[in-house]
Amino acid sequence: MLYVYQLGRRIESIVLPLEMLQQLKPSDFPNQGEYEAWQRRNLKLLEIGLLLHPLLPLDKTDTAPQRLRQIIRGALEKPLETGKNNESMQALRSIVLSLACRTFDGSASETIHWADGFPLNLRIYQMLLEACFDVNDETSVIEEVDEVLELIKKTWVVLGMNQMLHNLCFLWILFNRYVATGEVEGDLLFAANNLLMEVEKDSKSMKDPNYSKILSSTLSAILGWAEKRLLAYHNYFHSDNTELLECVVSVGVLSAKIMVEDISHEYRKKRKEIDVAHERVDMYIRSSLRTAFFQIMEKVKSSKRSSNKNQQNQLPFLSILAQDVSTLAFSEKAIFSPILKRWHPLSAGVAVATLHSCYGNELKQFVSSIGELTPDILQVLRAAEKLEKDLVQIAVENSVDSEDGGKSIIREMPPYEAESVVSNLVKSWIKTRIDRLKEWVDRNLQQEVWDPQANKERFAPSSVEVLRIVDEALEAFFLLPISIHAALLPDLTNGIDRCLQHYISKAKSDCGTRSTFVPSMPALTRCSSRSKVSGVFKKKEKFQKAQSRKSQVGTTNGNGSFGIPQLCCRINTLQHIRTELDVLAKRTIVHLRSSESHVNNIANGMGKAFELSAASCLEGIQQLCEATAYKVIFHDLSHVLWDGLYVGEVSSSRIEPFLQELEHYLEVLSLTVHDRVRTRVITEVMKAAFDGFLLVLLAGGPARAFTLQDYETIAEDFKFLTDLFWSNGDGLPVDLIEKFSTTVKAILPLFHTETDSLIEEFKYMTAESYGSSAKSKLPLPPTSGQWSPTEPNTLLRVLCYRSDETAAKFLKKTYNLPKKL
C-alpha cells in the first residue's frame, strides 16, 4: 500500500518515518499495544534524526524544534492521531518537513535530510549491513550478498553515505563479526584486511572531520586488538597458522599507518618521513621475543626447582637457558621471520639481537655476583659463547643483502665473551683503588697547611703522600694475574689523572687572581689650583698610615694558608707533581713492556698519560704566580704604592720606599720558589709592578696631580723600578724587561706633552673612534684598561691628573667633571 502511495516519488524526497506514521493504521497490527510501541519508535527516530543528530545545526531562533519536542512528548503520553487529514498529523508533518528541508545555503532542494546526520546515519547503515550475514550461521555471509549490498547502497542518498563511508562501515562489520564469533572464520578477517586496503586509499583524499573521527575510533579498536596478539605473537601463532599471522600483521600495520597519516592531515603538519610498517613490526618482534624469553626462563627455573639438583648451583640454569634460547632463535628464523620479512628485511636479525640482549642481562647479573675469576664459571661462559655464536650467525645470514651489511644489528649485540668477565672484575678493582686514592687526596688536603719549611724541597708533604699511593696502585695493577693489562691500563691512568686533577684544583683554588687584588678605579675628576696644597696634607697622613702598616714578609699576614710563603709552597708543589708525572709515565711504560708482548704502540702512547693533570699543573702554576705577584704589589705593598707613591708633591713621595720593600719580597720569593719557576714568578711580579705604576699615574685618585715638570722624576723612578728587576745583570733578562715595559715607556712621554697638544690629540683620537657622532659633542670614552698613547681614555686620564688650568677648563667645559677633593 505504501509502495503504491509513493509510486513516482524518489526515496530522497520523503521522510520515511513520517510517511509510515501516516499510512499505517492500528488495524495493520496484531493489537493496540504493538501499534503504540511502533509509533513511539518512529517518533523517536524523528527526534534523533531531526533534533539530536541533524545534518545541519539547529537555529536557536527557530521554534520548530521546540514544537516537535512538545508533540513527541505528548505522543509518548497519549498516542498520536495519524489520519491523513488529522489536525495533529498535519501539524507534525509541517514541522518535520520544515526541519528536514533545510539546506546550508537556504536554497530549495528536493533532497530531504532526516537520517543523514552523524553518527545516526552510520548506525543505521551498520544495522543494514548486518543483513549480509546468515541468521543461522553467524560466521557465514549469505549467497545473495552482492544483491543485498546493491539494495543497501540505494539508501546512500537518504543516509548521506558514499563509497568511502561504506568501506569504513563494512570494514568494521566484518572485523567485529570475526571477533564476536570467536575468531574462527579467518575469511572474515581476510575480507576485512582487503577492505582496509581500500580504506587506506580513501583516507588520503577524505578530509571530512566526521570521517576522520569515525576512522580514528574504528582503527584504534582494530589496532588495539591486533597489537595485543602481535606484541606476543609466539603465544597466538605457530607453524600451522602463519597465514593468519600475516593477515593480522597486515591489519595492524595498515591501521597504524592510516592513523599516523590522518593525524598529520588533521593538524596540517608536515609529517616526518617514517616507515610506520618497519617501526611497528620491529616493535612486535622485540616485544614478543622478550616475552618468549622470560617464559622460557620461568620454565627452566621451575624445572630446576622441581629437580633434586643442588639449589645453590646456578651454573646449570644459565647453561640450559642458553640451549633453549638457541632453539627459540632457530625456530623464529624458520617459522616467523619469512613472514615478517615482508615488512622488516632484518626481522631475523632483530629477533636474535633481542634474545642476545635478554640473555646478556641475565649473564651480567650472574657475573656481578662473582667475587673473583674461578674455573666454576667457565661452564656458563662456554654455553654463553656458543649461544652468541649461533645468534650472530643468524644475524649475519639475515643481513647479507642489507644496505649496511648487518652492521646496525651487530652493533646491538655487544659481545659477552669470557674476557669481558675478567675485564669487569679488573675494572671493579680499579674503581676501588681510585675511590681509595680520592679519599686519601681529600684527607691529606684537609690537613695541609702549605708550609714551605715542612721539607727542604719546600713543597707540600701531602703531594708526596698522594704520589706514593699512585705509585703503589700502578705496581699492584701490573701484579694482577691477567693478560689484558694494556687494554685496561687507560682506565687506571685516567682515574689517577682525575684524582690528581682534583688535588691540583684544590691546591690553586681560593688563592685569588689579578682582579682580586687590583683596586677599583676612582671616578674621573679635574685638578684645581689647590690640588697640590691639599695633597701635601694627604701625603703626610698616608705616610703615617704606611709606617703603621709595615709589612712583615715571611709571615702569612693574617691570611692563613694564603700568605706569600704559602703561595710559594703551592707553586713548588705543582711543579713537583708535574716533574713526577713524567717519571710515573716512564715507569708505567717499563712495566707494560715487561708484562706483555706486542704492545709497543700502546707503550708509545703512554706519553700522553696524565696529560690532563700535567696541563692543570701548568695552568695552576701560571694562576698562582699571577696571584702571588698581584698580592705582593697591590695588597702587601699597597701602603707604599697605592697609598704612598706620588700622593701630594711628586718630589716628596717618590718610589724609593716601594722599591725597598719590593726588593725584600723579591729576595724571599727567589729563596722560596723552585728554580724552574723562579723566573716566571719574578716576571709576574714585574708585570704587576708595571701595572701598579701605570695605575698610580692614570687612576691614582684625587690625592695625585702631575705637572709637566714632574715628568723627569716619574721617568727616573720608572728606570729605578726596571733596574731593580735587572739587578745589574743578576735579575731578569734585559729583553724580558723591555718586552713588558713597552706600554709604560709609550705612555710616559704624555706626561711632558703640552696640555694644548694633549687636548688636540684627545679630540682627534676620540673623533677617530666615534666618527661623526663626536663632531657635535665629544663622548666620554669608556675605561678599557688597555692603556695606550693612542687610546682616548688614556689621554683623558692624563688630562684629568694634569695640574694645569687649561686642562681643568677643558674638562669642566667638555664633561663637567668635578674638582679634586
Buried (B, 14 or more C-beta within 10 A) or exposed (E): EEEEEBEEEEEBBBBBBBBBBBBBEBEEBEEEEEBBEBBBEBBBBBBBBBBEBBBEEBEEEEEBBEBBEEBBEEBBEEBBEBEEEBEBBEBBBEBBBBBBBBEEEEEEBEBBBBBBBBBBBBBBBBEBBEBBBEEEEEBBBBEEBEEBBEEBBEBBBBBBBBEBBBBBBBBBBBBBBBBEBEBEBBEBBBBBBEBBEBBBEBBEEBEEEBBBBBBBEBBEBBBEBBBEBBBBBBEBBEEEEBEBBBBBBBBBBBBBBBBBBBEEBEEEEEEEEEEBBBBBBBBBBBBBBBBBBEBBBEEBEEEBEEEEEEEEEBBBBBBBBBBBBBEBBBBBBEBBBEBBBBBBBBBBBBBBBBBBBBBBEBBEEBBEEBEEBEEEBBEBBEBBBBBBEBBBBBBBEBBEEBEEEBEBBBEBBEEBEBBBBBBBBBBEBBEEBBEEBBEBBEEBBEEBEBBBEBEEBBBBBBBBBBBEBBBEBBEEBBEBEBEEBBBBBBBBBBBBBBBBBBBBEBBBEEBBEBEEBBBEBEEBBBBBEEBBEBBBEBBEBBBEEBEEEEBEBBEBBEBEBBBBBBBBBBBBBBBBBBEBBEEBBEBBBEBBBEBBEEBEEBBEBBEEBBEBBBEBBBBBBBBBBBBBBBBBBBBBBBBBBBBBBBBBBBEEBBBEBBBEBBEBBBEBBBEBBBEEBBBBBBBBBBBBBBBBBBBBBBBBBBBBBBBBEBBEBBBEBBBEBBEBBBEEEEBBEEEBBEEBBEBBBBBBEBBBBEBEEBBEBBBBBBBEBBEEEBEEEBBBBEBEEEBBBEBBBBBBBBBBBBBBEBBBEBBBEBBEBBBBE
